[in-house]
Amino acid sequence: MTDAEVGTKAFFDDLDDYRFDKLHYLPRLVDFSSFRGLRLLEVGCGIGTDLVRFARGGARVTGVDLSETAIDLARKNFALNHVAADELRVANGEQLPYPNEVFDIVYAHGVVQYTADPAQLIHECHRVLKPGGTAIFMVYNRVSWLNALSKVMKVALEHEDAPVLKKFSVGEFRQLLAPFKEAQIIPERFPVKSRLHKGWKGVAFNTMFVGTFNALPRSWVRPLGWHLMAFCKK
């Protein structure tokens, strides 16, 4: 993903390029510049890749993550990009250190599936969100092309060795989002060429599977997207 020294501007730029090459759908669904002046909390902010984009767009951002190393790197990322955060701190998404109804937006992309108690994390996000506010989540789709392909090709998924890794069907995800007044779920992340897998499996995936899958009518394959994006209103 990057050969740059950890914590340098090149390091953060390389990881931003890698993330948005892989997740090219994300800026289309989430306009990072459309939250100017709003208080935005990212749960599981990592090194701040997405949060920096929100800050550049004028949002008043707060980020929390379980990893102290990630938060330290997020602070460096913000400093090198000359943007500010209201707060970057180590905290558990299942026990957010904020009062009720303080944020306009809560964002947790790729976090719910790694927590021990997804329902509790959703509850906490709902609790700190203002009435009428928006929560944005992404989880992995259990009924997806990538989940099936990993089993057929016997290739492990990224982060499959994580202590917790849950996958959800659309129905299961909708049930998890029950605390919200409304929730729109959009399947996304369809096959793109991979930089990670080598050998004959990598060649077969990049030259045959990606092209064939993406040639099919999107209406046929849309439910099989690996990512389930949810846009929820309180």
C-alpha positions, 0 to 999 in steps of 0.5 A, a space after each residue: 500500500 505504501 513504502 513511505 515512512 510512517 507518519 510522513 505526508 507521503 505515507 498519508 497521501 499514499 494511504 488516501 490514494 489506496 483507500 479511494 482507489 479501492 472505494 471509488 464509490 465513497 465520494 459519490 455517495 458521501 459528499 465530504 464537502 457538504 457538511 460545512 459548519 456541522 458537528 461531525 463525529 467519526 467512530 473508528 476514525 483510524 489514522 483520520 483518512 476520511 475525517 481529514 476530508 470532512 475537515 477540509 470540507 468545513 465540518 467541525 470534526 471529532 474522531 474517536 478510535 480504540 487504538 492510541 497509535 491510530 489517534 497519534 497518527 490521526 493527529 499527525 495527519 491533521 497537522 500535515 494537512 493543515 486542518 483542525 479537529 475539535 477533538 481526536 481521542 481514544 474512546 470505545 464506540 460502545 461507550 462514547 464519552 459524549 452527552 446525548 444529542 450533540 452531533 449533527 452527523 455520526 459516521 462509522 464506515 467499516 466499524 460496526 462489523 469489528 465491534 463485540 456488540 454492534 447493537 450497542 455501538 448503533 445505540 450509542 451513535 443514535 444517542 449522541 446524534 441530534 434529532 433530525 441528524 444523519 448517521 452513516 454506516 458501512 458493514 460487510 454484506 454476507 450475501 455478496 460476490 466477495 464473500 462467495 468468491 473468497 470461499 470458492 477461491 480459498 482466498 482469505 478476506 482482508 482483516 479476516 484474522 481480526 478478533 471480531 469480524 461480522 457480516 450482515 445480510 440487508 435484512 439483518 443490517 436493517 434490523 440492527 438500524 431499528 433505533 433510527 426513524 428511517 434508514 436507506 441501505 445501498 449495496 456498493 463496492 463491486 469488483 475492481 482490480 486488486 493490488 493485493 493478490 498475486 499469482 494465477 489467482 490474482 491474474 484470473 481475478 483481475 483479467 477475467 472475473 472483474 471484467 465479466 462481473 462488471 459487464 453484467 447489468 448492474 440491476 442483476 448484481 447490485 444486491 451482491 455488493 460487498 459493502 452495505 452503506 446505510 444513511 439513517 435519520 434520527 
